[in-house]
Amino acid sequence: MNNLAHVTLDGNLTHDPESRKVKNNSTVTTFHVAVNHEWGSKEGNKSVSYIPVETWDKLADNCSLYLGKGSKVTVIGSLRQDRWKDDEGNAHSKIKVVAQSVRFDSKKKEDTEKEAA
């Protein structure tokens, strides 16, 4: 039986999505989602996490086309840990969310720019 690593994120993109093609000609699009936490410091400062998200194929194409810095999204996916060794043999790891779905909660970037003009 597989263990559960299901994640739901609600937040805003910290930068424009970045897309690239990989060996099998699939598209991968990555971006970070800023998630505000309800708790904070005694001074009232809120806590924020910046979560890396990876999308693939048609979902990756749509995220690249319709999302931009500041876009509000809801991401549903699973946690994945990448592990690698650098040239000196030091071990590294990174946790990310591999999205199964991304809900676009903001207007398209082009629509927002047209309204501002």
SVG drawing of the C-alpha trace seen along z (x, -y; Angstrom):
<svg xmlns="http://www.w3.org/2000/svg" viewBox="-11 -53 45 55">
<polyline fill="none" stroke="black" stroke-width="0.4" points="0.0,0.0 1.3,-3.5 1.7,-6.1 -0.3,-9.3 1.5,-12.6 -1.5,-14.6 -1.2,-18.4 -3.5,-21.3 -2.0,-24.8 -3.8,-28.1 -1.7,-31.1 -0.1,-33.4 2.8,-32.9 6.0,-34.6 7.3,-34.9 6.3,-34.0 6.2,-30.3 9.2,-28.8 8.7,-26.1 11.1,-23.8 11.1,-20.6 12.6,-17.5 14.1,-14.4 10.9,-12.7 9.6,-16.1 7.2,-16.5 6.7,-20.1 7.5,-20.8 6.5,-24.2 7.7,-25.2 6.7,-28.1 6.6,-28.9 3.4,-29.6 3.5,-31.9 1.3,-30.5 0.4,-32.8 0.0,-31.1 -2.6,-32.0 -0.1,-32.2 2.6,-34.8 4.9,-36.4 3.7,-38.3 4.4,-41.5 1.7,-40.5 4.1,-39.5 2.6,-36.8 4.5,-33.7 4.9,-32.8 6.1,-29.6 7.3,-29.6 6.5,-26.2 8.0,-25.0 5.4,-23.4 6.0,-21.3 3.4,-20.7 3.6,-18.4 2.4,-18.2 -1.0,-19.9 -1.3,-21.3 2.2,-22.7 1.3,-24.4 -1.8,-26.0 0.1,-27.2 2.7,-28.8 0.1,-30.4 -2.4,-31.7 -0.4,-32.3 2.0,-35.1 3.6,-36.6 0.9,-37.4 -1.7,-35.0 -3.8,-33.4 -4.0,-29.6 -5.2,-26.5 -2.8,-23.5 -3.7,-19.9 -0.9,-17.4 1.6,-15.2 4.9,-15.8 8.0,-14.6 11.6,-14.7 14.5,-15.1 17.8,-13.8 21.2,-14.3 24.9,-14.7 26.9,-17.7 30.3,-17.5 32.0,-17.2 29.8,-14.3 27.7,-16.3 24.1,-15.0 21.3,-17.5 17.5,-17.2 14.5,-19.4 10.8,-18.9 8.4,-20.1 4.7,-19.6 4.0,-17.7 0.6,-19.2 -2.3,-17.0 -4.5,-20.0 -4.2,-23.8 -7.2,-26.0 -6.7,-29.5 -8.3,-31.8 -7.2,-35.1 -8.1,-36.6 -5.7,-35.9 -2.6,-38.1 -3.5,-39.6 -7.1,-40.5 -5.7,-42.2 -3.3,-44.3 -6.1,-45.3 -8.3,-46.5 -5.5,-48.6 -4.9,-50.3"/>
</svg>
